[in-house]
Amino acid sequence: MTGPAIWAAAMLLATKATALCFCPQCVLPSFQSFEAASTSMLPAFAPGACFVAERWEADTPLPPRGTIIVFRHPLTDADHIFRLIGLPGDEVQMRNGRLWLNGEEVAQSALPDLTYDTSQDPTFLCPAAAPGTTTCEIEQAMETLPGGANYPVLNLRDGPLDDTGLLTVPEGHVFVLGDNRDNAADSRLPAHSGGPGMIPVGNIWGTVSEGP
């Protein structure tokens, strides 16, 4: 382990349609703008980033694997954002920091390191950064799920959540992960241990588009 285990819950701040979070479609009840409040979903969303979620209706098919979802925490009812990885019946496991899904290792390909400016985020711990510096170089890879969904993920440090037991997603639930794998309190952690655990599908609020 190269540094302390720090997990950030990907909590959200609900926002109004301000100049910062301009959201013309939020006049409709099926849309809501949010502001990310942690680094758990880097590089997709940095703290303070605004985005819009579209309401997911429970009588429609579940969002596909790889979709970013907004959901209510099963215990606190706070809004959170993570990436949907496992559907009901899926078997999910982390081995040495790599994601395995239904017995197969999920493909990754190397990307250039992400340079993250920590000057506006003093709580962000960067094990590789020299004292006094305000930038952090973070290992980055493109992860591609079965079905083709792909997205960048970060590897900040060796940590205890790099390895898990085999987790089976129960019926009526989904499994979520943060893209910043070493800074995310996601479904790898049960609700009584600081994470949300498996997410009941009824707690899904909506889906987030990553397109321009």
N, C-alpha and C positions, 0 to 999 in steps of 0.2 A: 504494500500500500504506500503510495507516494504522498499522501496528504490526508487530512481529516475528512471524515465522511460528512458532507454537507448536502442535504436534500432540500430543494425548494419546492413547496407545493405551488402548482401553476394556478394561483388564484387570479381572479379577474376583478376589475372594478367596472361596474356597469356605468356607462357614460351617456350623456345626452348628446344630441347632434350639435356639437360645438364646432368652432373653426378648426380645432385640433382633430376632432373626430367627426368630420363631415360625413353625414349619412342621410342622403336624400330619401333613400328607400325606407328609413326607419319611421316614416309617417305611417307605415303599414304595420299591423301587429305581428306579422310573421318575420320581422327583422328587428335586430337589436344590435347596437354598437357596444363594444367592450374595450377595455384597456388592459393589456397584460401587466401583471404586477410582480413577475419574477423572471428568472432566466431559464426556467424549466423547458421552454419551447424554443430556445435558441437553436439554430439561426433563423427559424421561421419568424419568430416574434421576440423582439428584445423588450425589456421592461419599459413601459410607457407607450409601446406600440398600440395603435388603434386598429380594430378590425371589426367586420360585421358578420354576425351569425344569422343564418336563416333557420327558422323554426322547423324542427323535424316532427312530423305527425306520427303518432304511435301506430296508426293503422296502415302505414306504408312500410316497405321493406327496410331493414336495417341499413344504415350507411355502410358502404364497402370498406374493407380493410384499407388502411392508409389515410382515411378521412380524418381531418382534425374536427373534434367535436367539443361543444360546450355542454357541461353537465353539472348537476347539483351533487355536491358531496353527500354520500349516504348518511353521514352523521351530523355534519354541521349545516347542511343545506346551502353552503356557499357555492358560488359559481366557480368552476374550474375549466381549464382547457388542456387537453392532451390529444394524442393521436390514437385512433382506434386501431388496434393490432389484432386482437383475438375476438372471434365471434362465438356464439354458443356452441359448445362441443369441441372447440379447438384446444389443442395442447400446446402450451407456451412454456418456454424455458430460456434462461440466460446461461450461457456457458462461456466463461472467460471473456465476458463483455460482448459476446455475439448473440444475436437473437436466433432462436430455433423455433420453428412453427410446424406442428404436426410431424415431428420427427426429422425435419429437414432444416439444415442451416440456411438462414436467409442470406441472400447474396449481398455483398458489399464491394464497392470499388473505391479506391483512394481518391480523395479530392485535396486540393491545396489546403493547408492549415487555415483556420479562421483566425483573424486578428481581431480581438475584442478589446474595446477601450473601457478600462475599469475606472477611469477617473470620475465618472458620474455614478458609479455603483461600488461604493467602498466596502459593501458586504460580500462582494464576489471574491472568492479565494482562488488564486491561480497557483498551483503547486510549482509550476515551472518558471514563474516570473522572478526576475531578480529584484531584490529589495529596492523600493523607491521607484520602480517602473509603473507605468499606467496602462500598459498593453499586455495582453495575454495571448499567446499563440496556442491554439487548441486544435488537436488532431480531428480531422473531419473526413467522413466517408459518405458515399451515396448508397443508401440501403434500398433494395428493390424487393418488394413482396411478391409472392405468387399472385398472378393476375396483372402484374406490371406497375402497380403504384410505386413510385420512388420519391425519395426525399433525403436531404442531408441529415446526418446524425453526428453528434460530437462525443469525443472520448477525452475527458478532462484528466482523469486519474484512474488508478486501480482502486476499486472500492468493493464493499461487501455486497452490493446489489449487482455486481458483474456475474455472479453465479447464484442461481436459484434452483429449487427443486422443480419437478415437473408440475405445472399448474394447469388444471383442466377448467375451462370456462364453463360455469354452470348454465343451464337453460335460463333464459330470461336475463342474461348478463352479458357484458362485454369486458374486454381486457384492454387497458390503455397504457401507453408509455409516453414519457417526455422525450423529445428529440435530443435534449441535452442530458444524456443518459446518467451521468454521474452527479447531476444536480436536480433530480426530479423525484419527488415523493409520489409515485404512480402506483399502478396495480400490483407492482412487486411487493408493496407494503400493505398489509391489512389495515383496515380502518382503525383498529385499536392500537396500531403501531405507528401512526402518523401519516399513513397514506389513505387512499380511498378504497383500496381493495378492488374487487370486481364491481363494475358499475351496473346497477339495475337498469334495464333498458328504459324503464319509466322515468329515470332521472336524466335522460338525455334531453337537453333543451334544443340544440340545433347543430348545424354543420357550418364550417368555415371554409370559404373558398380561398385558395392560395394564389389564384391568378391575379393579373393586373386589374 
